[in-house]
């Protein structure tokens, strides 16, 4: 959900004494050749926050980007999530390399924008490492990508790239001495550690005189060591371009010409024009580190094995057989080439091919509390606990909630979809199951592939449902133990609708969900349910599923006996339509928000100006923290502006402004 001066002015129109002004001329700049950070951009001046790269060695060396006094945008570019300290798993992995329209597009606004069709990823369960790529010297990942990736257990790397003649000049300056090579490595480490991402892709795509190679190796070595010390679990990945001889000669595999670089860092991203035998040859050279070899696949298909595009899975199938890792370059091809019928459908279908080839790589939830409203970080409206608070298009990848692991279903009779059309329970969308369902059928689809250890104590499950009269919706939780025991708990408000069906034997136990008392009035026909379960100690929650069936109603079809048991009635397809708004699993019933007196709130850069219609324009930066300096346990804050009234006892009307992340900071 974005913050923007334009929207704030509209909101303030009815709340300031003189009403709010119209937006200033030129506020929405036409897209052209000049990028926002190019001259006359002055990073020290207050302005709508942006994410931007570092384009010169001098700027990198000066630490100017990290100057809080000299860079107003700096705090807005710190990720609100922590780096992923856990090491990569000892298996083949998928690295996804962003490369979308040169970088820094809609995602360059840390507080979001107004394009619900902006490019984003939501198949994080199929990715281990995400690289934010552009052709600028130092590509710093916008915090929205870091926040969304870290939420799902995915590491995020920035890019350091030198190319063409200018790139060769940069390398010669950077590698002039061992000390300078180390200094620039340290500057990169400082950036990653401060901004909260997990490391670097290093792409030296120039020819160099052999005299610079030793210092190049020291640059990689020092960067890897300092990154590991500053950010546990961090990665430095080397791109296959320059060789140990200084030649710009892509090898398309790991061999003696690039292995000296590989030995100094955490992995190799091979060029993408490899042959069928190259992955296996690379695995032999890598030995025990074969999973650190990421064979490149260009989704655009430029001389890539298998042809990329809709045949990307051909290369993935081979890499799976040879048991090495994959680096998928430019998955934004689906968006940029406008694959039919629309971006969301095409993206789901394309990543569905990846899942069919390699399966699911991430698992969540892994800890409590767990919450997901399935928000994809864009939409046409925003709701909070069943109440619509905003009704305009928006995008902000930082607002992504845990994404359900829905499989691409094609033209299946019953569809599970992300629904942006109906008013959601929370965020910008909900999960909807719709289509044809037989009277005696129970339909189930996995939402999350968990890995949460249960401690044998009570666990509280909350979820919200909006359904038509005949459509029943519940959740099932899959449990397993170290003794290969498995069980499944079905949770529903009407468990009888499920136990009457022949498929009910697949569930080990049933728990009735009761209506929960909402904190605020819930509209839009959403109903919140609560259930308490007490799984045995030693079990692990391995799956959360949405479960659907047809209910028995007073208008039962005369061909059935009321429970769908007659053969004719059981096989009859009926219309099903139900939505799931959110899922919350926690080990406490309530989460208390600290009272107002516990918070310290500050406003900086406050300025007022006159609008064109005798109204006032306000601009400021707001920050807040708990008085005791402790980290508040909230992933995001919903921010409102209230109109002061003469009656101090009257409830002040408030208008929703947007969402801020855990950084407790916003600019309006």
N, C-alpha and C positions, 0 to 999 in steps of 0.2 A: 504494500500500500504506500503510495508516494506522498512525500511532503513537497509542496511547491508554493512559491510565493503567490502565483496566480490563484491557486485554490484558496490559500489562506485569505487573500484579499476578498474573494467572494464570500468566504465564511464570515469575515469581520464586517462585511457590509451592514449586517443587521445588529452588530454587537458594539460598534464604536459610536461615539456621540454624533459624528458627522456622516456616518455610513462610509463604506469603503470605496476606494478609487478604482477606476478601470486599470487594466494592466498597461504598463508602459509600452510605448511603441518599440518594436524590435525585440520584445522579450522572447519570442519564439523564433530563433534565428533559422533562416533557410540553410539546409545542409549544403555545404560547398567544400572547396579544397582545404580551407583553413580549419584546423581542428581547434577545439576550445582552449587547449593549453599553449598554443602558439602565440607569439607576440601579437597584440600588447598584453597578453595574460600576465597578471601579477598575483602569484600564489599567496602573497601576504595579505591581500585585501579580502574582507568578508564578501562572500558570494555564494550562490547555490553550490553546494559541494560537488566536486567531480573527481573521478579517478583518472589518472593519466600516467604515461610512461616517463622514464628518464631517457633522454635522447642523446646526451653527450657524455664523454668520459669526464669532462671537467665538472659537470653537474653531479656525477656519481661520486667523484673524489671529494667534492666539497661538503658532502652530507647535507646539502641544502634541503633536500626533500624531507629529511628527518628533523628539521628545525621547527620546533613548535611555535617559535616567534615568527619565523619566516614563511610558514606554510599553514594557512588557515584550514586547508582541506585535510591535513594530516590525521587528526583524530577521527574523522569520518571514514577514513580508509583503513582503519584497524579492524580486523575481523572481530566479531563479537564471540566467536567460538575459539576454542583452544586447539593448537596443532595436534595432529593424531600421533601420540607418542608411541603407540604400539607398532612393532616392526611389521613389515609386510608378511603375509602368510607364506609358508614354504610350499607353494604350488604355482602353477602357471597363472599369470595375471593379465588383466586388460588395463592398458593405459589409453585414455582418450585425450587427444590433442585438439584443442578448441578451434583455432584458425578460422574465425568468422568475420568476413568483410573487413579485414585489417585490424579488428579489435576495437574495444572502447566505443561501443555503439549505445544501445539502450542501457546496457549494463554499466556505463560510465557514470550514472547518477546513483550514488550510494543510497539515497533516500527514495529511489524509485522514479517511475515515470507514468505515462498515460497511454501506453500501447499494449493492449491485451494480447496482441499477436507477436510481441517481441520474442526473439530467439531465446530458448532456455532448454535445459536438459532436466529430465525427471526420472530417468532409468538408472539411478545411482546404484541400484542393487546389482548391476552388471559391470561395474567399474571399480578398479582398485586405486588408480592414480589419474588425476585430471591435470592437464597442462594448459595454462592460459597462454596462448601464443599470439604474437604479432611480429612485425618486421622492424619494430623500434629496438634500440640498443638494449634497454632494460625494460621488459614487460612485467609490470606489477599486477597481479591478479586483482580485479575489483573485489571488494569484500563480500559482495553478494554471492559470488561463486564459492568463495572460501566457506562462508556460513552454511550454504546448502550442502556442499560436499562433506564438510566435517560432521554435520548432523548425521549423515548416512555412513560415516566411517571411511570416507575417501580422502586420500592425501591430495594436496594441491601444490603445484609447482609453478613458479614464474619462469620466464625465458630470458636468457642472455644470448644475443645473436650478433655476429659480425658477418657482413657480406659485401660483395662487390669491392671496388677500389677503396672506398671510404672505410670499409670494414678492415681491410688490410692495414691501412694507416692506423686505425684504432688499436689493432693487435700489436703493431710494432711499438706504439707508445706504451701500451699497457704492459707489454712483456719486455720492455727495455732492460729491466733489471729484475733480479729475484725479489727484491724488496717491493718494487712496484706491483709485480704480479701478486704478491701476498696482500698488499694494501687493497687492491681492487677486489680480491676475494673476500676480504674482511668487510668491505662496504656492502657487498651482496648479502653476506651473512647478517649484517646489522638490519638490513631492510626486511629480510624474511622474518627474523626474530621479532622485530617491532610490530610489523603489520600482521603477523599471525599465520603465515602460510608455511609450507613444509619443505621448501627447497627449490632447486633450479634444474631446468633443462639447459644445457650448454651447447650452443650450435656455432662452432667456428667454421664458417662456410667460405673460407678464403684460402689462397695459396700463401704460404709463409716460407721465408728463408729458413734453412735448417738451424741457424743459430738461435732462433726463437723457441725451438721445440722444448728444450729443457725447462725454460721458464713457463711455457704453456703447461707442461706436466706439473710444475710446482703450483701454478694457479689452480689446477684441478685438485691436486692433493691438498692444498691448504684450504680451499673452499670446502671440500668434503669434511676435513677434520674440524674446521671451525663450525660448520653447520651441525655436525653431530654433537659437538659440545654445547652449542647454544640452543638447539632445538632437537631434543631426543626423538628418535624415529624419523628424522629428516632424510631427504634423498637428494643426491646430485646425479643426474642422468646425462650421459654424453651422447651427442648426436653423431652419427656415422657420416662424416664429410671429409675433413682433413685427415691425412695419414701421418704416421710417425715420421715420415720422410719430409713432411711439409707440403705434400702435393694435395690439391683439391681433387680427390678421387674417391667417389662413393663406392664402398665395398659391398654394400647390400647384405652383409653378414659380419659376424665376428671372426676375425682372423689375425694374423701376425702384424698387419698394418694398422690396426686400431686397438688391439688388445692392451698395449701399454697404457692407453687412456682408461680403458675399462677396468684395469687392475687398480686404478687410483680412485675410483668412484663407485657408485651404487648400481650402475647399469648402463647398457647400451641401447639406444633407439636406432635401429638399423634403417637405412634408406629403404624405400618401398618398391624397388624394381628387382627384387630377389627372384631366384629360380627355385623350383620345387625341392631341390636337394639342399639348399642353403640353410634352412632351419636346423636340420639334423647336423650338418657340418658345424654350425654355430654352437649347438649343444655340446658337441664333442670338445670344441676348443674351450668352452666355458667350464666344463667339468661340473663340479658341485654347484656352480653358480648359474646353471642353465636358465633358471627362472628370472635371472637378471638380464637376460637377452630379450628385448622387445622388438619383434620383427614388424617393421612398418607396413601398414596397409593404407593406401590412399583411397579414400572413399570416392573421390572424383574419377578414379580408375586410370590415372596417367601411368601407363606401363606397369601397373601393379599386378601382382599375382592374382588370378581369378577375375580381374576386371573391376573390382570395387563395386560401387553403386549397389544395385539390388543383388549382386553376387558377392558381396563382401564376405558372406558366410563360407564361400569356397576356400578363401585363404584361412579363415578361422578354423575350418574343419581340418585342414592340413596341419596347422600349428597345434591344434589339440592332439592330433595323432602323434606329432613329434615331441609333444610335451614341453613347449617353450612358450614364452609370453608374447602378447600381441600389443602393438601400438597403433590404434585406429586414428588416422589423421583426417581431420576435417569432416566430422559427422554432420556438421551444419550444411553439407551438400543437400540434404533433404529440404532444408529451408531455402537455401540460396537458389536452387534450381526449380523451386515451386512444384515439387512432386505432388501429383493428384492423390486424392481429391482435395485435401487440405493439409496443412502442416501437422496438426495433432494426429490425424489418422495415419499419415505417411510416416511420421516419426515413430508412432507405436508399432507400426508394421515393420519398419526397418530394424528397430531394436529388438523386435520379436524374433528376427532372424538370428541376431546375436545370442539371444537367450536359448533358442533352439539348439544352437551349436555348442555353447559353453555352459549353459545353465546359470543359476543364481550364484553370485560371488559374495554378496554381503548378507548379513543377518541382523535383524533388529525386530523387537527391542532386546537390549542386552542389560538394561538397568531400569530401575523404577525411580521416579515416576515416568511413565510413558504416556505421550499424548500425540494424537494425530487428528487433524481435521482435513487431511488430504490436500491441503492448499498447494497449488502448483506455482504460486508466486505471480499470478496474473488473473485478470478476470474483468467482469463488467459491473461488479457490485461487491460490497463487503458486508458481512453480518458478524455479529458478536453474540454468541449464546442465543441464537434464534431471533435476534432483532436486527433488521437491516439498518445499517448506520451510514452507508455510502452507496450512491447509485450511479457512478460514472466509471469509464474504463480506466484500468490501472495496470502497472507491472512493477514487481520488485522481487527478484529471485531470493533475497534474504528472507522473505515471508514464507518460503517453502516449509511445509510441515513434512513429517516422515511420509514418503511416497509409497502408496500401495504397489505391490509387485504384480500388477494385473498383466495377464498374457493377452497378446493380440488375438482376438476371437474371430476376425473375418465376418462372415455373414451368419454366424451362429444364431439360432432362434431366440435364445435368451442372452442378452448382452449386459456385461458389467462395464459401465462407462464412467468417466469423470464428467460430471454434469455442471456446466457453466450457465445454463439457461434458468433453472429454477433457483429461487432464493435459498442460499445455503444456510446451514446451522451456524457455521463459523468460517471465517475466511472468505475465499472467493468462489468455492465450488464444493460439491459433495460427491459421494459415490452413489450411483443409481443403477439398479438392476431392473431391466424392463424387457418385455417380449412375451413369448409363449411358454407356459409351464404346465405340465400335466398335473392333473388333480392329485395324484398319489405320489408325486415326485418330490424329492428334496434336492435342491440345487445348492452346491457349495463351491466357493472359489477362495483361494488363499489371498489374503491381503498382505500379511507380513510373515517372513521366515525368521522366527525368533531364535534367540540363544540366551534366554534369561533363566538363571538358576533360581528355583523356588526354595524358600527357607522353611516351609511348613507352617507359616503364619497366615493370617487372614489377608486376602488380597481383594481390593474393591475394584469392580469393573463398572465404568459408566459408558453409556453410548446413547446416541440420539437417532430417532427414526421418524421418517415421514412416509406414510404408506396409504394406499387405498384400502378399502374395507376388507377385501378378500386376500390381500397380500401380507403374508407373515414373514418377518425378518428377525433373525437372531445372530448370535456369534457362536463360534465353536473355538475352543482352545485345545491345541494338540500338546500333549505332554509325553516326555520319554525319560527313562532313567538309564543309569549306567549298566543296569542288568538287562538291557534290551526290552524292558517292559514299556508298553505304550498305552496311552489312554486318551480319551477325548471328552471334554465337557461341553455340553450345549447349553447356552444361556439364551433365554427368550422370555418375553412377557406371557406368551401363550404356548407353554411347552406341549400341551395336548395336541396342538396342531401338527407337531412333529412326531410325537410318540404314536399317533394313529397310523403313520405311514410305514410301509414295509422296510424302508431304508433305515429306520430309527435304530436298528440294532448296532449300527456302526459307532454309536455314541455310548461311552461307558457310564455317563451320569448326566443328569439334567438339573439345571438350577433355574428357578423362576426369578425373573427380573421384575422389580417393582418400579413404579413411577417415582422418580426422584423429585424432590422439591427444588425448583430452580432458584438461583440467586436473584434473577430478574424475570419479569413476565416474558414467557416464550411465545412468540407469534409464529406465523407461517405454518401452523399445524405440526410443528416439531414436538416430539415427546421424548423426554430424557428418562432413561432407565438406569437402574442401579442394581447390581448383584454382588453378593459376597461369596467368594470361593475360598477353600482352604486345602490347597493341594499338598500332598505328602512331601516331606523333606526328601531331598535327593533327586527330585524330578526337575526337568528343564522344560520351560515353555518353548516349544519348537515351531509353533505356527498359530496364527490368528486368522480365522476364516469368516467370511460373510456367508450366512446360511439362509436359504429362502424356501418357502413352501406356500401352498394355497391354504387359506383358512376355511373352516366350515362356517357358513353364515346362515342367517334365517332364510335367505333366498337360495338354498341349495338346489342344484339342478335335479329335477325329478328322476333322471336316469341313475342317480347314485342313491345310496342309502344314508347319506348324511355325513359319512366319514371318508368318502372316496373309495370304499372297499369293493364296490361292484366293478367288474372288469370294464364295462363300457364307460363308467364315470372315471375310473382310474386312468384310462388312456386318453381321455379327452383333454386337449390343450386349451388352457384358459389364459386370459390376459393378466400379466403380472406387472406391477409397478411399485417399487419401494426404494427409498433412499436412506443411506447411512450418513449422518452428519459428522460424527466424530467418534473416536474411541479413546478412552482414558483408563489406564490401569495404574493403580498406586497402592501403597501399603498404609495410607492414612485416609480417613474419610474426607477431611477438609484440609485445605491449604490456606492459612491465614495470611492476608496481606497486611504488612506493618502499617500502623496508623500514621496519619499525616505528620505528626510530631516527630516521627522516627526518621524523617527524610530531610536532607539539606538540598535545596533547589537554588540554582544560580542562573542568572541571565547575563549574557555578555553581548557586546557589539549591538546594543540596543539603539535603534535609530527610528525617527519618525520623519515622514515627508508628506507633503500635501498632494492629494490626488486631483484629478481634473474636475471633480464635482464637489469640491469643498470637503471631501472626506480625508481620512488619514491612512497612511500606509505604515505598517509596523514591520520592522525586520530585527531579528535577534537570534542568538544561539542560546539554547536552554540545556542545562546538564543537571543531573540529580544523582544522589547516592545516599545510602543509609548513613545515619549520623555516626554509627560505630565503625564505619569503613568496611564492613563485611560485604561480601558479594551476595547480592540478593538472588534467590533461587528461581528467578523468572526468566524465561527465554525471550519474552517480548513484552512491550508495554503498549497498551492502547491509549492514545493521547487525545484529549478533548480540550476545547476552549469553552469556558463558561461565561455567560453574561451576568454581570453583577446586578443585583436588584436592590431597591431601597429597603425591602423587607428582609432582614437578615435571617428570619426563620423560614422564609419561603425557599423551596428547592430551586436552585438556579438552573435555568435551561442550558443545556450543553450541546455542542456540535462536534462531531468526530473529525479529527484532523488527519490521523493516520497511525502507523505502527512504528515504534522505535525498537531496536534490538537491545540486547543486554548491555550495550555500551552506555546506555542511559544518556543519550546525547541526540539532539536534533537541531536543525537550522531551519528557520521559517522567515 
